[in-house]
Structure formats: structure tokens, C-alpha cells
Amino acid sequence: MPVLAIRSVSGTTTFHDSLSSRLAAEFRTLPPGTVDRCVADVRACTEHLGVEATPEVVERVAREHLLAIVNSAPPPRSPR
């Protein structure tokens, strides 16, 4: 599935890459590609809704989405 956000604007790549790196370090149980895609999708959604996509807003919403992904994982199965 293609990423929704376009990262070709000057300055946007640095913002996106640094945010993705920081969140990937925080959510080590998730693949880095998932974190990167989440950041891109959140940025695209905020812009689509007419909200200014500041680094703070994108980081806060992306972190909430990533927490939801981590917390929705099923518990490990116990051995029988």
C-alpha cells in the first residue's frame, strides 16, 4: 500500500525522518516501516483535515496510534 504523505518538500524530510527515528526507538517491538508509515499517514490526515501539521501535533497523534497498535496485540499463548 502506498504511503499517503509526500515527503519531497524541503525541511519536511528532516522533520519526518527525525520523528520516525525517535518513535521507532521508543516502539522497538514494531517494525521501523510501520512507524514510518504511521508518521506519514498522520501527517497526511492532519493536512487533509486542515490542521497545521506541526511536529508536535504529528508526534502526539502518531504516538497514540502506535500505542494502540502495541496494546491491541493479543497476549502470548501459555504452553499446555
C-alpha angles and dihedrals in degrees: 000000000000121000112253100215123077113220101187097103114105111258092015093085092054091048092047096044096047092047092047091049093049093048093044088056089051095046101043093159090067124073112256090238090060091052092047092050091048092054091048093048094048091050091050092047094050091050091047090053091050095249117137106254098224118170090248095053094045092047094049095049094041090051090053091050092048091048089052090052093049094044094048094060112113117251117261115270116251117234116253 
